[in-house]
């Protein structure tokens, strides 16, 4: 027997849960699949803090009754819209509570395959059950898109890992570890490894590590003037971030070349203001160093970096790649290959309509997969507010 629903949501992170809460509130016929908040539980360094402030680290229900602030007040956790860092463990617990209250029927099974079927889609679950849906919303997170440089892909896992793999930090006490990258995950991983007793160095090809500024303590007219110059949004301070946060539908109408340039160039790798305390004066940072080659020799990893002074070969026990994520539709293997071939792409990401629909009718993408169509907002949890409201109006009209 095949169950039939109007539409299915694949993914149960901030985007999938927020969309699910909205369509459930609208009385829609749908099913949502996935492990709730799995990226935050299983693919973020334990002990890290979110780069976003409290008000921008929330999920979204139509009545706005289940915010992070409400959860913290109910459970006795410290909270402020701005100024109190959000631990990743708190964010995960909050997301699970949001799911249990608003989407108790979430199906934690995973989708093994999606194929086209009778003008809709047939979803095969990991236990073999089948579901037919007229429409499918792909709301998967970044774990599908973890990027390893070519120089690292063939190395044994004993010598290399990605920051999304959650290192057992204590096992690296007394061992030499290099961390590549300049973003939040790389910086936090380096700092946490140092706390665990590892001999760690942070290496980046960039000229410096950028840290977000700590909250300003200005008040009254001084604060009002500062906000006029640099308004605050869910993506940070400044007019560019404000427009990216508040005008995604306008961004969608811009020429594709412009959208790609802005999405790539705005809000590049940086670390939260709390992360600075983990590494400053504690972890050596080498800048303007590019990875040239790697070689395993015995029980050691030899790494060659190229920098202003030429090439430098160093030895290590392990190398952690904080090299980020690159959206690539071909990494979504649960989508049948004939479907993937039909999707119109730009830089291997889906071209989307103003309602997140791909060139395959009835197949939608939200979250990081949609960033090249709607801007950098969709790379952050804050974008779930726009995506859930905008797409719900389209799906249930």
N, C-alpha and C positions, 0 to 999 in steps of 0.2 A: 504493500500500500504506500502511495506517495502522498505526503501532506502538501497542501497548496496554500500559499499566502499571497497577499498582494505584493509585498516586497520584503527583502531580507537585507539586514545590515551585517556586514562581515567586519568584525573588529570591535573590541570593547574597551578602548582607551578613552581619553577625554572627548574625542570626536564622536565615536560610536555611542558612548553612554549619553552624551548631551543630545544627539539626534534621537536616540531611542526614547529619552525622557519626553522630548517634544512630540514625537509622533504618537507615543502612548497617551499623552495628554489630549491629543486630538482624536483618539479613538480609532486609530488606524489598525488595519489587519497586517501584522508584520511579525518577524522573528529576528532576534539579534543573537549572534554567535561570537564566541571567543572567551579567552580567560580575562577577567576584568583587571584592568590596569597592569597587564603582564609586562609591558615595557618598563614600567616604573619599579615593579617588584623584582624582575629578573635581569634587566639589562642596563641598569644605572648603578654606578659605584655606591656601595652602601656607606653611609656616613656623609654623603654629599648634601648640599643644600641647593634648592632650585635657584636659578638665576633670576627668575621673575619675582616681583613683589607679591605680597599676600593677595591683594585685590585681583591680580592677573593670574593667580594660580588656582582658579576655581573652575568647577564644572557648571553646566547651565541647565536648569529646568524651567519650564514656561512660567511658573509663578515666582521664580527666584527665591524659593524657600529653603534650598539645600546648598547654600554657599559654603565655602571653606570657613568663612567667619562663623557661621551658625554652627558648623561641626566643632570648631575649636571651643566655642563658648559652651556647647553642650557637654564636651568631654574634658574641659579644664585645661586646654592647651593655650599657651600664650599666642596672641594674634594681634596684628596691626595691618591696616591696608598697606602701609609703607614702613619699613624699618625693622621688622622682625623676620629674619630669614625662615624659610619654610623647609624643614628637613624632608628628604625624599621619602623616608618611611612614613611621615605624617601625611604626605600627599597621597601615597598609596592607600593608607588606611582610610582616608577621607573618600577616595574614589570607590573603594569597596563598600563603604557605608552608603554612598550615593546609589550605587547599583542595587544593593539589597533593599533599600527603601523604595526606589522608583522603578526598578526593573527586576523584580524577584524571579521572573520566569526566564531570565537570560540563560541561553543554552551554552554551556562551557565547552561543548565539543567543537572541534575545528573543522573547517571546510577543506576537504581533500581535493575536490575538483568542481569547477563550474563550467557547464557546457550550455550551448544554446538549445532551446527546446520549445517548439510550438509557439513561437513568437515571444517567448520569455526565456527562462533559464532553469536548468536542472542542477541542483546542488547535491553533491555526494559528500556525506559527512565521514569523519574518520572511522566510524564504526560500521559504515556501509549503508546507513539509512539515507533515504532520498527526500528531497524537498523541492517542490516546484514554486518558483516565484516569478511574478510578472516583471519585477524590477529588482536590481541588486545595487546596493550602495557599498562600495569598497572603502572602509574606514580604517585600514590597517595603519600601524604606526611605523616608526623608523627602523624597527628591528629587522625588517626585511631588506633594508638598504644599507647596512653597515659596509663601509668601504675600506678595503685593504689595498695599499699600493702594490703594484706588480712585483716589486722586489721582495715582498713578504709572503706572497700567496702560497708558495710551495714549501715554506718552512714548517717543521713539525710544531704542533701546538705547545710542546714543552718550551719552545723558545720564543714564540710570538703569540699575542692575543690582541683582541680589539677591546676598547674600553666598554663595549656593550656586553662583554662576557663575564663581568663581575669577578675580578680576581680574588682569590682567598688571600687577602693582604698579609696576614700573619705568616704565611708560608714563605714570604720573601724577606723576612727579617735577616739581615746580614748578607743579603745577596745584591749583586749589582744589576740595576734595572734602568733602562732608558725608556722614557715616555715621549712619543712623538706627538706634536700638535700644539695649538695655541688656544683651543676652545675650552669651554667649561669642563667637559669630561676629562680632557687631558690634564688640565691644571688640578682638578680635584683628585684625580687618580694619583698624580705625582705627590700631592700633599698628604694623602691618606697612606700611601706607601711609606713616606718618610715617617709618619706617626707610628707605623707598624715596625719601624726599625730597618727598612731597606736602605741601601746606598743608592739613591735615585737621582737622576738628572733629567731635566725637561729640555727637549730639543725642538726647535721650530725653524722653519724656513723664513718666517716673517721677521721684520726688523725689531719687533718687541711683542710682549704680551699685553693685550688691552684688557683692562679691568673696568667693569661698570663702576660708576661713581656711587659712593654711599649716599643715603638720603640726606638732603639738605635740611639744615635746622632753621631756615629763615621763617619769618612770620610777618603777618600784616602786609603792608604795602611792598615791602622788600620781596616777599614771597610772590605776591601778585605780579610784580614786574618780572620776576624770574620765570614765572609760568607763561607770561606773555611772550617772552623770548624763546622759551623752551617748554611748550606744553607737555604734560605727562599723559601718556597713553599706555595701553596694555603691552606695548612693545618697547617702552622706554621713553626717554625725554627727547624733545625736538620735533619740529614741524614735519620732517620727512616721516618719522615714525608715527606721528599723529595721523597723517594722511593715509599711510599704509594701513593703519589700524581701523580707521573710520570710513574709508572710501574704497573698499575692495571692488564694488561693482563698477565704479568709475575706472579703476585700474584695469579691470577686465576689458574695457572698451578701448584701451590704449593700443597702439601698434605693437605687434608681437615682439619686434626687435627691442623696443623700449622696455616692455615688460620683463624680458629675459635679462636685460642689463641691470635693471633695478633689483630684481629678485636675487640675482647673483651678488651684486655689489653692496646692497644695504644690509646692515646687521650681520656682518661677517663674524668669524670666530672671535669670541671674547669670553671672559670669565666673570662671574659675579663678584661683587665687592667683598663678600665674605671669603671667597676663595683666595684673595690676596694674603690673608693671614695664615693660610695653610702653607704657602710657598715662600713668601718674602723673607729673605735672610735665613732661609732654611734649606731650600732646594736650589742647587745651581741651575741656571737657565742659560742655554746656549742658543743664540739667535742667528738668523741668516745661515742656517745649516740645512742642506738638502741631503736626503738619503740617496746614496749612489749605488751601493750593493751590500749584500749580506752573504755570509758563508758560515756554515757549521763546521767547526773543527774540534773533534773530540766531544767534550762535554761543555764547550764554550761557543758562544755566538760572536762572530766577528762582524762588526758593522762599520762601513765606511761612509763618512759624511763629507760633503763638499761645502766649503765655506770661503769667506774672504781670503783666508790664508792658505787656500789649497785644500787638499784631501787629508782627512784624519781617520785612521783606523783605530777602533776601540774594541774592547772585549766586554761582554755582558753575559749574565745568566739568563736574562729575559728582556724582551722588548715589547712594550705596549703601544699599540697604534691608536692614538686619539685622533684619527684621521677622518672622523665624521661619517656622513651618510650621503649617498647619491641615489636619488630616485631612478629606478630602472624597471620599467614594466616587465622585462623578461625575468626579473627576480620573483615576480608573483606567479609562481608555478602552479598555484591552485586554479588560475585562470587557464582554461584550455587553450592550447597554442592557436587553433583557428580563430578564437576570439581575440587573442593578443595581436594577431596579424592584421585584424580589421581595424584596430584602434589607431586613429590618426594621432601622430606624435610630433612633439618638438623636444629635441634633446632627450629622447627616450622617455619623456613624460607625456601623459595624455593631454591632447587639446580638448578643452571643455567648453560647453555652452555656458550661458550666464546662470544656468541652474545646475551646474556641475555635471552635466550629462556628456559622456564621451560620444565618439562617432558611431559606437554600437548602441542603437536605441535601447533605452532602459538600463544601461550600465553607467553608474555614477561613481565619482571619486571625490573624497574629501580628505582633509589633512594634508600632510607634506606632499602627497602625490598631486595636489591641485595648486601648488605654489606658483608654478609658471603661468597659470591662468589668472590667479587672483592676488598674487603678490606674496611678500614675505610673511604677512599675517598668518598664512596657512601653515607655516612651519612651526608655529607656537600654539600651546594649548588655548591661549586667549582667542584664537581664531574659531574655536568651536562655538562661540556665541553667535557669530555671524552665520557660520555654515549651518548650524542646527535650525536657526530661525528661517533663513532664506530657503533652504532645501525643504523644510517641512511645509511651508506654504505651497511649494510646487507639488510635492508628493501627494498631499491630502486634499488638494483643491477639488 
